[in-house]
């Protein structure tokens, strides 16, 4: 009976090659692999032809799906090669890490303990100090007593001892590119044993528990009389599994651990999520490159450069055979100078940059995305048991021909076509559920019958699907139940209207009826006219969109019309005695409301809205900026002729008005466009003369308002207005005085009359 410890680096192609060669030579009768024992039942799928790496084991708590973890595998992962060997040879294979039932249980216990301590601390503090309502227990705090602070990477320390400053590069050249497999595992074991003595982790409770359980699994295999036991584990753990303490010590350590329910399944994974940049703790910098050296271990760079050349040619970048040959020579020369047996990725990248990219780094980004990382996604068999909601999503993906891809994929949907309409409904339902597989963006064409979607699958979506699975077994059922619950919890009219707008394209008739009923109740109870104005645009969009979706728009029309009537009655009073900040916010609501009423194309509503604008414009108590904007909307709707507008403008811009009030009114009137000033010389002249007659100190006060007004114009408008000022175009003004000399004799005749009117009857004064 013998136990063979194979210390490996996760996702290392050299380690995978060594493990495969060692197992083929040893021919063990059982293989133990570092991993969750709860996933043992999933190992039967490893040899299935439809299970294509990269894939991952997703483990989660059914009652708390957000508490989950992943165990990813690529073709070049040593664990995957060990599992594949065991299944192909039909020998026993098991996972031997600490069960996730205990891991999750410990985390739950630690979280409860931290929350209790927080409650006790708050209870003992004075009320004046106990005001932190945002205090929460984070995951870092939960696991603080389970996992110690981050230590230095052991590989980096080995590299330093060997005279290298880059641990990753040193490991790759020592092990991943190595062709001689003899005694490699013994060398790794000795190195890690020395490091463990140098870097003891006395406070790492989780590591002690994991290694104790691994030893327990090895003892169990020995009791079952397996003669050749192969153990695949992280290199760091290998020394702890060779020098075993007493069985009693391990049992005492594992005794009484809390438990939690755990479920496991296979899910597709991606190379981008396997990389360091994704935040994955055991990630690697270059999954695509590792796959290449796994498939072509003896490549001196020729095959790799051929792939680079092919990529460049596909992007219409001229690359000749001579370029490839010269780049390979340069990469090998760099490797020789650095005393490496063969060029690594760094040497190949430097040669590519110099020869194929002409020193321009922009081409290297393309190589990184397409070859070095290579955003590839795996596949899992449809027969693998999955939660009902996940199974329904997979069924719809297949039916609607919407494959899950790791890269962005754009779809242009024509809602007049049945298949595209079904795709749109499916994607909108997923969005409502919070499963953000796709996002919509504006299309270039006109009309509402088109949608543009961008889809990209990520492994984290599997957790979202499991989490939403308690709402129903199908996408339609889960979405309906989820939105119904959201509607019942919604407290604001705006929130419910957003739900309705999202539910219309998701084709949920029963839910839509319930949401409309909720909107009706909230609108009837709401006395806030501004809140009503906020939701009108979305209701109008729903009314228009309903026809495209074959939904009865009349369901919302009645509510919309009644809300517009209520707004028209209450809005004039809401525009008086308004602070400047609130008035600026109101302007945006006015703009949206005006557009919404125009889209409804109802004469009665349009007339009522225009009458409301007249009331607001003519009310002296209205905030000036709102009054000016209301006047502008009336003029744009051709409800004011030029003569009437000129009179209103003269009154509002009169020198008798405070300068700040006039400037604010002007800001509202000119909001959104300066074209009116370019075309109407009369208005231009009024503004010109008003500014000209401002005293210096008053001009200084209103200048910020004027600058804010004109800064909202487009650059061409500002340029044209500047040219108009520079050329001295004053424009014509109603009742403008004609320049000339003053006739003092005629003026003197009127003085006695004026003095008499003023009450001065003394002849001396006259």
HUTAKA-V320967 format. One line per field, one symbol per residue. ss: DSSP state (H for helix, E for strand, C for the rest). burial: I if it has 9 or more other C-alpha atoms within 8 Angstrom, else O. Layout:
ss = ???
burial = ???
This chain:
ss = CEEEEEEECCCCHHHHHHHHHHHHHHCCCEEEEEEEHHHHHHHHHCCCCCCECCEEEEEEECCEEEEEEEEEECCCCHHHHHHHHHHHHCCEEEEEECCHHHHHHHHHHHHHHHHHHHHHHHHHCCCCCCCCCCCCCCHHHHCCCCCCCCCCCHHHHHHHHCCCCCHHHHHHHHHHCCCCCCCHHHHHHHHHHHHHHHCCCCCCHHHHHHHHHHHHHHHHHHHCCCCEEEEEEEHHHHHHHHCCCCHHHHHHHHCCCCCCCCEEEEEECEHHHHEHHHCCCCCECCHHHHHHHHHCCCCCCHHHHHHHHHHHHHCCCCCCHHHHHHHHHHHHHHHHHCCCCCCCHHHHHHHHHHHHCCCCCHHHHHHHHHHHCCCCECECCCCCCCCHHHHHHHHHHHHCCCCCCCCCEEEEEECCCHHHHHHHHHHHHHHHHCCCCEEEECCCCCCCCEEEEEECCCCCHHHHHHHHHHHCCCHHHHHHHHHHHHHHHCCCHHHHHHHHHHHHCCCCHHHHHHHHHHHHHHHHHCCCHHHHHHHHHHHHHHHHHHHHCCCCCHHHHHHHHHHHHHHHHHHHHHCECCCHHHHHHHHHHHHHHHHHHHHHCCHHHHHHHHHHHHHHHHCCCECHHHHHHHHHHHHHCCCCCHHHHHHHHHHHCCCCCCHHHHHHHHHHHCCCCCHHHHHCHHHHHHHHHHHHCCCHHHHHHHHHHHHHHHHCCCHHHHHHHHHHHHCCCCCCCCCCCCCCCCCHHHHHHHHHHHHHHCCCCCCCCC
burial = OOOOIIIIIIIIIIIIIIIIOOIOOOOIIIIIIIIIIIIIOIIOOIIOOOIIIIIIIIIIIOOOIIOIOOOIIIIIIIIIIIIIIIIOOOIIIIIIIIIIIIIIIIIOIIIOOIIOOOOOOOOOOOOOOOOOOOOOIOOOIIIOOOIOOOOOOOIIIIIIOOOIOIIOOIIIIOIIIIOOOOOOIOOIIIIIIOIIOOOOOOOIIOOOIIIIIIIIIIOOIIOOOIIIIIIIIIIIIIIOIOOOOOOOOIIOOIOOOIIIOIIIIIIIIIIIIIIIOIOIOOIIOIIIIIIIIIOOIOIIIIOIIIOIIOIIIOOOOOIOOOIIIIIIOIIIOIIIOOOIOOIOOOIIIIIIIIIIIOOOOOIIOOIIIIIIIIIIIIIIOOOOOOOIIIIIIIOIIIOIOOOOIIOOOOOOIIIOOOOIIIIIIIIIIIIIIOIOIIOOOOOOOOOOOIIIIIIIIIIOIIIIIIIIIOIIIIIOIIIIIIIIOOIOOIOOIIIIIIIIIIIIIIOIOOIIIIIIOIIIOIIOOOOOIOIIIIIIIIIIIIIIIIIIIOOOIOIIIOIIIOIIIIIIOIIIOOIIOIOOOOIIOIIOIOOIIIIIIIOOOOOOIIOIIIOIIIIIIOOOOIIIIIIIIIIIIIIOOOOIOOOOIIOOIIOIIIOOIOIOIIIIIIIIIIIOIIOOIIOOIIIIIIIIIIOOOIOOOIIOOIOOIIOIIIOIIIOOIIOIIOOIIOOOOIIOIOOOOOOOOOOOOOOOOOIIOOIIOOOIOOOOOI
